[in-house]
């Protein structure tokens, strides 16, 4: 916590949070606002045949997350599977009303809940939905294999808070995600009008000082720098829950060269598909078609080796891909070389993705350096930057992108070389 804020966390709030401001995202009141689970009975639990199959995925801590798999007709060759993460008051069965749209494109639809929704168990939390999405992603392989579509290309889709999970998977599992659909997507919890309105009630009279220091529960905007697959962002201009500005930010931050922002002037948060009607469906079908054709030779997380460069220092050097940068690929080499943007022709893939468990856990939980945090660099081999302050732009793999004053510009640094400071 930045210096000086400890004294502001007085009374009951300090006791509830244990001196940790970011623990506010774990408060029961916050979870009650963020999630509205409702029970639903599975009609096809354990089914191994037929067009609808219900089940659960195990998630950390012993809880279970429910899912429903919608399959096209048996005569259809499944070419894609769309993993759908719904809004905070929906359940996995709701999207069945439009399942035929996906089936018409040769796609199966795997709709996934959060803890405590439908026939799942436990309590949903902002701080666990991304790690739960990872667990469901891994477990879904067996379910899809059993349904005969294990080799189909996977697309991730998220509506409202579900976009948090979809973007997370598209960035963390870039080698295996071929398309991303963001529908009225939540990018920043702190930027929600409701959160800003409730801050004084939760944080008390010192909310003005505490709120800027509060980190996002997940760094969705930062993760977009690793997304390279075809991406569709859809949003209503009249959205009062997740304002259109977040849809614009999503489109701007997404690193994919094939991305589209589709806005509907009269749509709100919960009626985009109703207001847009056939156009909403056409946009999704177009994205699925692109995803089926997409190949990603240099996904984020891949281990690559540089070669044929005019600077011989880098030839033979290995590093992990952070994401695309226009026609180039951003690679994180070992110190003191740092990050470089190289042409694909100068890279050879050694390993397409990190082994499971080789991604820092911080990628699933709260970022230690949320977007907008003021930080100071230290203990760097280049003394020019030591003591310099800048603003966090987001994450790049296991590094943090920081915007320093001109002429220094943007740098990607390790978290251990940064400390959060007061403005």
One Martini backbone bead per residue (centre of mass of N, CA, C, O) as a GRO file, in nm:
protein
  423
    1UNK     BB    1   0.097   0.035   0.023
    2UNK     BB    2   0.099   0.346   0.012
    3UNK     BB    3   0.218   0.591   0.168
    4UNK     BB    4  -0.028   0.709   0.415
    5UNK     BB    5  -0.281   0.496   0.404
    6UNK     BB    6  -0.293   0.351   0.673
    7UNK     BB    7  -0.435   0.587   0.835
    8UNK     BB    8  -0.706   0.575   0.661
    9UNK     BB    9  -0.751   0.273   0.770
   10UNK     BB   10  -0.985   0.290   0.977
   11UNK     BB   11  -1.130   0.098   1.187
   12UNK     BB   12  -1.332  -0.136   1.045
   13UNK     BB   13  -1.187  -0.146   0.771
   14UNK     BB   14  -0.912  -0.240   0.870
   15UNK     BB   15  -1.014  -0.507   0.987
   16UNK     BB   16  -1.136  -0.630   0.725
   17UNK     BB   17  -0.852  -0.582   0.549
   18UNK     BB   18  -0.579  -0.599   0.709
   19UNK     BB   19  -0.436  -0.338   0.558
   20UNK     BB   20  -0.559  -0.430   0.270
   21UNK     BB   21  -0.701  -0.269   0.017
   22UNK     BB   22  -0.743  -0.505  -0.204
   23UNK     BB   23  -0.948  -0.673  -0.014
   24UNK     BB   24  -1.216  -0.542  -0.112
   25UNK     BB   25  -1.279  -0.766  -0.338
   26UNK     BB   26  -1.364  -0.979  -0.089
   27UNK     BB   27  -1.612  -0.854  -0.012
   28UNK     BB   28  -1.938  -0.943   0.017
   29UNK     BB   29  -2.064  -0.684  -0.102
   30UNK     BB   30  -1.914  -0.696  -0.372
   31UNK     BB   31  -2.021  -0.975  -0.464
   32UNK     BB   32  -2.326  -0.893  -0.462
   33UNK     BB   33  -2.285  -0.685  -0.695
   34UNK     BB   34  -2.123  -0.859  -0.914
   35UNK     BB   35  -2.324  -1.103  -0.833
   36UNK     BB   36  -2.625  -1.309  -0.966
   37UNK     BB   37  -2.708  -1.591  -0.872
   38UNK     BB   38  -2.873  -1.887  -1.011
   39UNK     BB   39  -3.061  -2.152  -1.019
   40UNK     BB   40  -3.018  -2.471  -1.201
   41UNK     BB   41  -3.130  -2.748  -1.370
   42UNK     BB   42  -3.013  -3.031  -1.498
   43UNK     BB   43  -3.113  -3.210  -1.804
   44UNK     BB   44  -2.797  -3.340  -1.898
   45UNK     BB   45  -2.650  -3.504  -1.688
   46UNK     BB   46  -2.395  -3.707  -1.821
   47UNK     BB   47  -2.412  -3.689  -2.112
   48UNK     BB   48  -2.291  -3.882  -2.423
   49UNK     BB   49  -2.541  -3.782  -2.588
   50UNK     BB   50  -2.641  -3.553  -2.792
   51UNK     BB   51  -2.687  -3.192  -2.815
   52UNK     BB   52  -2.695  -3.198  -2.487
   53UNK     BB   53  -2.447  -3.117  -2.222
   54UNK     BB   54  -2.394  -3.171  -1.881
   55UNK     BB   55  -2.177  -3.015  -1.622
   56UNK     BB   56  -1.854  -3.011  -1.448
   57UNK     BB   57  -1.592  -2.812  -1.311
   58UNK     BB   58  -1.301  -2.809  -1.157
   59UNK     BB   59  -1.185  -2.600  -0.891
   60UNK     BB   60  -1.022  -2.437  -0.679
   61UNK     BB   61  -1.110  -2.576  -0.350
   62UNK     BB   62  -1.363  -2.786  -0.458
   63UNK     BB   63  -1.524  -2.659  -0.661
   64UNK     BB   64  -1.796  -2.598  -0.904
   65UNK     BB   65  -1.854  -2.563  -1.260
   66UNK     BB   66  -2.091  -2.506  -1.479
   67UNK     BB   67  -2.215  -2.665  -1.791
   68UNK     BB   68  -2.299  -2.624  -2.150
   69UNK     BB   69  -2.335  -2.832  -2.440
   70UNK     BB   70  -2.371  -2.731  -2.782
   71UNK     BB   71  -2.470  -2.930  -3.054
   72UNK     BB   72  -2.480  -3.008  -3.355
   73UNK     BB   73  -2.557  -3.193  -3.584
   74UNK     BB   74  -2.427  -3.501  -3.656
   75UNK     BB   75  -2.370  -3.411  -3.969
   76UNK     BB   76  -2.179  -3.203  -3.850
   77UNK     BB   77  -1.880  -3.040  -3.890
   78UNK     BB   78  -1.673  -2.946  -3.643
   79UNK     BB   79  -1.469  -2.638  -3.656
   80UNK     BB   80  -1.583  -2.505  -3.384
   81UNK     BB   81  -1.542  -2.357  -3.049
   82UNK     BB   82  -1.745  -2.178  -2.820
   83UNK     BB   83  -1.648  -2.002  -2.537
   84UNK     BB   84  -1.880  -1.899  -2.290
   85UNK     BB   85  -1.915  -1.584  -2.102
   86UNK     BB   86  -2.128  -1.442  -1.898
   87UNK     BB   87  -2.312  -1.261  -1.715
   88UNK     BB   88  -2.398  -1.179  -1.371
   89UNK     BB   89  -2.731  -1.286  -1.435
   90UNK     BB   90  -2.655  -1.553  -1.565
   91UNK     BB   91  -2.660  -1.866  -1.744
   92UNK     BB   92  -2.554  -2.132  -1.940
   93UNK     BB   93  -2.852  -2.175  -2.075
   94UNK     BB   94  -2.937  -1.901  -2.215
   95UNK     BB   95  -2.780  -1.929  -2.502
   96UNK     BB   96  -2.975  -2.137  -2.640
   97UNK     BB   97  -3.146  -1.927  -2.811
   98UNK     BB   98  -2.860  -1.900  -3.016
   99UNK     BB   99  -2.722  -2.172  -3.103
  100UNK     BB  100  -2.797  -2.193  -3.409
  101UNK     BB  101  -2.604  -1.980  -3.509
  102UNK     BB  102  -2.345  -2.148  -3.456
  103UNK     BB  103  -2.424  -2.407  -3.606
  104UNK     BB  104  -2.436  -2.269  -3.893
  105UNK     BB  105  -2.098  -2.243  -3.863
  106UNK     BB  106  -1.985  -2.515  -3.730
  107UNK     BB  107  -2.051  -2.464  -3.413
  108UNK     BB  108  -1.989  -2.506  -3.098
  109UNK     BB  109  -2.126  -2.462  -2.750
  110UNK     BB  110  -1.956  -2.349  -2.452
  111UNK     BB  111  -2.112  -2.290  -2.147
  112UNK     BB  112  -1.989  -2.091  -1.870
  113UNK     BB  113  -1.970  -2.048  -1.544
  114UNK     BB  114  -1.984  -1.972  -1.207
  115UNK     BB  115  -1.972  -1.983  -0.902
  116UNK     BB  116  -2.302  -2.071  -0.791
  117UNK     BB  117  -2.416  -2.140  -1.062
  118UNK     BB  118  -2.670  -2.319  -1.102
  119UNK     BB  119  -2.500  -2.640  -1.040
  120UNK     BB  120  -2.300  -2.512  -0.875
  121UNK     BB  121  -2.037  -2.417  -0.647
  122UNK     BB  122  -2.009  -2.174  -0.429
  123UNK     BB  123  -1.838  -1.853  -0.460
  124UNK     BB  124  -1.816  -1.577  -0.625
  125UNK     BB  125  -1.515  -1.403  -0.757
  126UNK     BB  126  -1.311  -1.168  -0.880
  127UNK     BB  127  -1.029  -1.325  -0.787
  128UNK     BB  128  -1.122  -1.621  -0.953
  129UNK     BB  129  -1.227  -1.620  -1.255
  130UNK     BB  130  -0.957  -1.663  -1.411
  131UNK     BB  131  -0.858  -1.927  -1.279
  132UNK     BB  132  -1.119  -2.077  -1.349
  133UNK     BB  133  -1.092  -2.051  -1.655
  134UNK     BB  134  -0.838  -2.222  -1.671
  135UNK     BB  135  -0.960  -2.482  -1.557
  136UNK     BB  136  -1.182  -2.508  -1.775
  137UNK     BB  137  -1.001  -2.520  -2.018
  138UNK     BB  138  -0.856  -2.781  -1.945
  139UNK     BB  139  -1.119  -2.962  -1.896
  140UNK     BB  140  -1.253  -2.927  -2.187
  141UNK     BB  141  -1.095  -3.127  -2.357
  142UNK     BB  142  -1.239  -3.387  -2.268
  143UNK     BB  143  -1.525  -3.304  -2.350
  144UNK     BB  144  -1.463  -3.253  -2.653
  145UNK     BB  145  -1.354  -3.528  -2.721
  146UNK     BB  146  -1.616  -3.688  -2.642
  147UNK     BB  147  -1.781  -3.508  -2.872
  148UNK     BB  148  -1.581  -3.486  -3.139
  149UNK     BB  149  -1.421  -3.169  -3.094
  150UNK     BB  150  -1.105  -3.150  -3.014
  151UNK     BB  151  -0.989  -3.023  -3.307
  152UNK     BB  152  -1.124  -2.770  -3.281
  153UNK     BB  153  -1.146  -2.447  -3.291
  154UNK     BB  154  -1.098  -2.190  -3.052
  155UNK     BB  155  -1.336  -1.968  -2.903
  156UNK     BB  156  -1.382  -1.658  -2.730
  157UNK     BB  157  -1.658  -1.544  -2.513
  158UNK     BB  158  -1.778  -1.218  -2.375
  159UNK     BB  159  -2.012  -1.087  -2.138
  160UNK     BB  160  -1.920  -0.843  -1.973
  161UNK     BB  161  -1.764  -1.004  -1.727
  162UNK     BB  162  -1.684  -1.234  -1.934
  163UNK     BB  163  -1.451  -1.076  -2.078
  164UNK     BB  164  -1.235  -1.133  -1.870
  165UNK     BB  165  -1.204  -1.435  -1.947
  166UNK     BB  166  -1.161  -1.414  -2.253
  167UNK     BB  167  -0.906  -1.238  -2.251
  168UNK     BB  168  -0.736  -1.417  -2.075
  169UNK     BB  169  -0.731  -1.663  -2.268
  170UNK     BB  170  -0.624  -1.514  -2.526
  171UNK     BB  171  -0.346  -1.445  -2.379
  172UNK     BB  172  -0.258  -1.721  -2.229
  173UNK     BB  173  -0.378  -1.907  -2.500
  174UNK     BB  174  -0.279  -1.814  -2.794
  175UNK     BB  175  -0.216  -2.095  -2.943
  176UNK     BB  176  -0.552  -2.187  -2.894
  177UNK     BB  177  -0.669  -1.910  -3.001
  178UNK     BB  178  -0.884  -1.791  -3.289
  179UNK     BB  179  -1.095  -1.611  -3.116
  180UNK     BB  180  -1.263  -1.288  -3.025
  181UNK     BB  181  -1.550  -1.200  -2.815
  182UNK     BB  182  -1.686  -0.872  -2.729
  183UNK     BB  183  -1.977  -0.811  -2.518
  184UNK     BB  184  -2.012  -0.561  -2.332
  185UNK     BB  185  -1.726  -0.520  -2.201
  186UNK     BB  186  -1.526  -0.560  -1.925
  187UNK     BB  187  -1.222  -0.372  -1.830
  188UNK     BB  188  -1.310  -0.178  -1.572
  189UNK     BB  189  -1.411  -0.146  -1.251
  190UNK     BB  190  -1.333   0.153  -1.170
  191UNK     BB  191  -1.500   0.277  -1.432
  192UNK     BB  192  -1.758   0.228  -1.302
  193UNK     BB  193  -2.019   0.410  -1.199
  194UNK     BB  194  -2.103   0.236  -0.952
  195UNK     BB  195  -1.827   0.235  -0.811
  196UNK     BB  196  -1.793   0.540  -0.777
  197UNK     BB  197  -2.057   0.569  -0.608
  198UNK     BB  198  -1.970   0.351  -0.373
  199UNK     BB  199  -1.696   0.436  -0.252
  200UNK     BB  200  -1.786   0.613  -0.005
  201UNK     BB  201  -1.936   0.376   0.141
  202UNK     BB  202  -1.680   0.187   0.165
  203UNK     BB  203  -1.433   0.410   0.234
  204UNK     BB  204  -1.544   0.678   0.308
  205UNK     BB  205  -1.411   0.995   0.370
  206UNK     BB  206  -1.130   0.876   0.213
  207UNK     BB  207  -1.193   0.800  -0.088
  208UNK     BB  208  -1.021   1.006  -0.255
  209UNK     BB  209  -0.747   0.864  -0.156
  210UNK     BB  210  -0.805   0.549  -0.197
  211UNK     BB  211  -0.911   0.490  -0.487
  212UNK     BB  212  -0.648   0.540  -0.662
  213UNK     BB  213  -0.491   0.295  -0.499
  214UNK     BB  214  -0.677   0.099  -0.621
  215UNK     BB  215  -0.676  -0.200  -0.761
  216UNK     BB  216  -0.738  -0.404  -0.992
  217UNK     BB  217  -0.858  -0.734  -1.002
  218UNK     BB  218  -0.790  -0.701  -1.317
  219UNK     BB  219  -0.584  -0.688  -1.631
  220UNK     BB  220  -0.741  -0.658  -1.913
  221UNK     BB  221  -0.603  -0.432  -2.075
  222UNK     BB  222  -0.313  -0.554  -2.060
  223UNK     BB  223  -0.380  -0.836  -2.203
  224UNK     BB  224  -0.431  -0.725  -2.500
  225UNK     BB  225  -0.120  -0.728  -2.591
  226UNK     BB  226  -0.145  -1.064  -2.647
  227UNK     BB  227  -0.349  -1.032  -2.876
  228UNK     BB  228  -0.384  -1.198  -3.222
  229UNK     BB  229  -0.661  -1.258  -3.284
  230UNK     BB  230  -0.952  -1.235  -3.400
  231UNK     BB  231  -1.157  -0.936  -3.326
  232UNK     BB  232  -1.470  -0.866  -3.151
  233UNK     BB  233  -1.634  -0.554  -3.079
  234UNK     BB  234  -1.931  -0.497  -2.879
  235UNK     BB  235  -2.145  -0.194  -2.846
  236UNK     BB  236  -2.339   0.032  -2.664
  237UNK     BB  237  -2.389   0.374  -2.643
  238UNK     BB  238  -2.621   0.334  -2.392
  239UNK     BB  239  -2.432   0.228  -2.181
  240UNK     BB  240  -2.459   0.249  -1.812
  241UNK     BB  241  -2.269   0.021  -1.696
  242UNK     BB  242  -2.076  -0.017  -1.962
  243UNK     BB  243  -1.929   0.201  -2.115
  244UNK     BB  244  -1.821   0.266  -2.435
  245UNK     BB  245  -1.527   0.334  -2.355
  246UNK     BB  246  -1.450   0.032  -2.303
  247UNK     BB  247  -1.478  -0.061  -2.595
  248UNK     BB  248  -1.268   0.131  -2.711
  249UNK     BB  249  -1.032   0.035  -2.540
  250UNK     BB  250  -1.029  -0.254  -2.633
  251UNK     BB  251  -0.967  -0.194  -2.931
  252UNK     BB  252  -0.705  -0.027  -2.886
  253UNK     BB  253  -0.540  -0.248  -2.708
  254UNK     BB  254  -0.556  -0.444  -2.916
  255UNK     BB  255  -0.298  -0.618  -3.105
  256UNK     BB  256  -0.454  -0.697  -3.328
  257UNK     BB  257  -0.486  -0.667  -3.684
  258UNK     BB  258  -0.777  -0.820  -3.645
  259UNK     BB  259  -1.013  -0.571  -3.583
  260UNK     BB  260  -1.348  -0.488  -3.438
  261UNK     BB  261  -1.582  -0.214  -3.405
  262UNK     BB  262  -1.924  -0.244  -3.287
  263UNK     BB  263  -2.176  -0.001  -3.298
  264UNK     BB  264  -2.484   0.095  -3.113
  265UNK     BB  265  -2.664   0.382  -3.064
  266UNK     BB  266  -2.939   0.236  -2.905
  267UNK     BB  267  -2.782   0.058  -2.718
  268UNK     BB  268  -2.724  -0.117  -2.436
  269UNK     BB  269  -2.633  -0.371  -2.220
  270UNK     BB  270  -2.900  -0.596  -2.253
  271UNK     BB  271  -2.977  -0.531  -2.598
  272UNK     BB  272  -2.797  -0.579  -2.848
  273UNK     BB  273  -2.929  -0.834  -2.987
  274UNK     BB  274  -3.209  -0.694  -3.014
  275UNK     BB  275  -3.139  -0.431  -3.164
  276UNK     BB  276  -2.948  -0.563  -3.391
  277UNK     BB  277  -3.002  -0.852  -3.451
  278UNK     BB  278  -2.882  -0.967  -3.739
  279UNK     BB  279  -2.612  -0.809  -3.708
  280UNK     BB  280  -2.504  -0.960  -3.467
  281UNK     BB  281  -2.488  -1.236  -3.612
  282UNK     BB  282  -2.304  -1.152  -3.851
  283UNK     BB  283  -2.056  -1.079  -3.684
  284UNK     BB  284  -2.011  -1.357  -3.560
  285UNK     BB  285  -1.987  -1.520  -3.823
  286UNK     BB  286  -1.740  -1.364  -3.929
  287UNK     BB  287  -1.551  -1.441  -3.698
  288UNK     BB  288  -1.565  -1.748  -3.729
  289UNK     BB  289  -1.451  -1.752  -4.014
  290UNK     BB  290  -1.177  -1.627  -3.943
  291UNK     BB  291  -1.092  -1.838  -3.730
  292UNK     BB  292  -1.086  -2.085  -3.927
  293UNK     BB  293  -0.837  -1.937  -4.096
  294UNK     BB  294  -0.654  -1.902  -3.862
  295UNK     BB  295  -0.301  -1.839  -3.800
  296UNK     BB  296  -0.037  -1.871  -3.533
  297UNK     BB  297   0.307  -1.855  -3.543
  298UNK     BB  298   0.324  -1.611  -3.293
  299UNK     BB  299   0.252  -1.663  -2.991
  300UNK     BB  300   0.198  -1.596  -2.689
  301UNK     BB  301   0.467  -1.768  -2.507
  302UNK     BB  302   0.662  -1.832  -2.708
  303UNK     BB  303   0.958  -1.990  -2.801
  304UNK     BB  304   1.238  -1.811  -2.935
  305UNK     BB  305   1.476  -1.762  -3.211
  306UNK     BB  306   1.724  -1.569  -3.324
  307UNK     BB  307   1.800  -1.460  -3.672
  308UNK     BB  308   1.958  -1.286  -3.924
  309UNK     BB  309   2.099  -1.044  -3.788
  310UNK     BB  310   2.292  -0.757  -3.792
  311UNK     BB  311   2.294  -0.819  -3.486
  312UNK     BB  312   2.482  -1.070  -3.341
  313UNK     BB  313   2.389  -1.072  -3.041
  314UNK     BB  314   2.092  -1.213  -3.113
  315UNK     BB  315   2.199  -1.453  -3.234
  316UNK     BB  316   2.054  -1.733  -3.061
  317UNK     BB  317   1.853  -1.591  -2.899
  318UNK     BB  318   1.619  -1.636  -2.634
  319UNK     BB  319   1.250  -1.598  -2.613
  320UNK     BB  320   0.944  -1.448  -2.524
  321UNK     BB  321   0.638  -1.386  -2.631
  322UNK     BB  322   0.417  -1.099  -2.592
  323UNK     BB  323   0.339  -0.993  -2.890
  324UNK     BB  324   0.214  -0.785  -3.110
  325UNK     BB  325   0.358  -0.526  -3.359
  326UNK     BB  326   0.212  -0.538  -3.606
  327UNK     BB  327   0.459  -0.685  -3.814
  328UNK     BB  328   0.566  -0.757  -3.541
  329UNK     BB  329   0.754  -0.907  -3.260
  330UNK     BB  330   0.741  -0.938  -2.921
  331UNK     BB  331   1.042  -0.986  -2.723
  332UNK     BB  332   1.166  -1.153  -2.428
  333UNK     BB  333   1.468  -1.113  -2.312
  334UNK     BB  334   1.731  -1.143  -2.145
  335UNK     BB  335   1.931  -1.006  -1.946
  336UNK     BB  336   2.006  -0.692  -2.091
  337UNK     BB  337   1.805  -0.689  -2.350
  338UNK     BB  338   1.506  -0.742  -2.342
  339UNK     BB  339   1.291  -0.578  -2.547
  340UNK     BB  340   1.185  -0.681  -2.885
  341UNK     BB  341   1.110  -0.590  -3.227
  342UNK     BB  342   1.053  -0.840  -3.468
  343UNK     BB  343   1.075  -1.014  -3.741
  344UNK     BB  344   0.956  -1.315  -3.837
  345UNK     BB  345   1.214  -1.391  -4.017
  346UNK     BB  346   1.394  -1.372  -3.726
  347UNK     BB  347   1.221  -1.631  -3.632
  348UNK     BB  348   1.217  -1.928  -3.418
  349UNK     BB  349   1.029  -2.188  -3.315
  350UNK     BB  350   1.056  -2.395  -3.022
  351UNK     BB  351   0.785  -2.311  -2.850
  352UNK     BB  352   0.442  -2.242  -2.857
  353UNK     BB  353   0.418  -2.291  -2.537
  354UNK     BB  354   0.372  -2.287  -2.223
  355UNK     BB  355   0.377  -2.470  -1.974
  356UNK     BB  356   0.194  -2.580  -1.745
  357UNK     BB  357   0.257  -2.351  -1.477
  358UNK     BB  358   0.456  -2.117  -1.629
  359UNK     BB  359   0.255  -1.907  -1.526
  360UNK     BB  360   0.195  -1.658  -1.345
  361UNK     BB  361  -0.044  -1.617  -1.105
  362UNK     BB  362  -0.088  -1.306  -1.144
  363UNK     BB  363  -0.255  -1.337  -1.413
  364UNK     BB  364  -0.529  -1.421  -1.241
  365UNK     BB  365  -0.500  -1.182  -1.061
  366UNK     BB  366  -0.401  -0.924  -0.912
  367UNK     BB  367  -0.232  -0.658  -1.001
  368UNK     BB  368   0.046  -0.489  -0.873
  369UNK     BB  369   0.012  -0.305  -1.158
  370UNK     BB  370  -0.208  -0.106  -1.244
  371UNK     BB  371  -0.360   0.088  -1.440
  372UNK     BB  372  -0.209   0.412  -1.357
  373UNK     BB  373   0.022   0.355  -1.189
  374UNK     BB  374   0.264   0.496  -0.994
  375UNK     BB  375   0.613   0.458  -1.070
  376UNK     BB  376   0.946   0.336  -0.966
  377UNK     BB  377   1.261   0.289  -1.062
  378UNK     BB  378   1.495   0.010  -0.986
  379UNK     BB  379   1.782  -0.180  -1.006
  380UNK     BB  380   1.918  -0.106  -1.277
  381UNK     BB  381   2.163  -0.133  -1.520
  382UNK     BB  382   2.028   0.134  -1.616
  383UNK     BB  383   2.070   0.434  -1.450
  384UNK     BB  384   1.872   0.631  -1.593
  385UNK     BB  385   1.600   0.491  -1.455
  386UNK     BB  386   1.674   0.539  -1.179
  387UNK     BB  387   1.403   0.715  -1.023
  388UNK     BB  388   1.201   0.695  -1.235
  389UNK     BB  389   0.880   0.807  -1.344
  390UNK     BB  390   0.561   0.633  -1.412
  391UNK     BB  391   0.299   0.487  -1.608
  392UNK     BB  392   0.087   0.232  -1.621
  393UNK     BB  393  -0.033   0.030  -1.908
  394UNK     BB  394   0.056  -0.279  -1.846
  395UNK     BB  395   0.092  -0.605  -1.950
  396UNK     BB  396   0.389  -0.830  -2.041
  397UNK     BB  397   0.350  -1.091  -1.926
  398UNK     BB  398   0.600  -1.058  -1.665
  399UNK     BB  399   0.558  -0.758  -1.730
  400UNK     BB  400   0.575  -0.390  -1.721
  401UNK     BB  401   0.420  -0.122  -1.864
  402UNK     BB  402   0.590   0.199  -1.904
  403UNK     BB  403   0.538   0.553  -1.896
  404UNK     BB  404   0.773   0.776  -1.973
  405UNK     BB  405   0.928   1.043  -2.015
  406UNK     BB  406   1.050   1.241  -2.226
  407UNK     BB  407   1.253   1.037  -2.435
  408UNK     BB  408   1.188   0.738  -2.314
  409UNK     BB  409   0.910   0.619  -2.286
  410UNK     BB  410   0.846   0.287  -2.336
  411UNK     BB  411   0.860   0.017  -2.088
  412UNK     BB  412   0.962  -0.322  -1.997
  413UNK     BB  413   0.935  -0.438  -1.665
  414UNK     BB  414   1.009  -0.570  -1.380
  415UNK     BB  415   0.854  -0.580  -1.079
  416UNK     BB  416   1.129  -0.565  -0.903
  417UNK     BB  417   1.183  -0.263  -1.058
  418UNK     BB  418   0.921  -0.171  -0.891
  419UNK     BB  419   0.738   0.107  -0.734
  420UNK     BB  420   0.489   0.234  -0.564
  421UNK     BB  421   0.363   0.574  -0.571
  422UNK     BB  422   0.301   0.879  -0.488
  423UNK     BB  423   0.183   1.186  -0.631
   0.00000   0.00000   0.00000
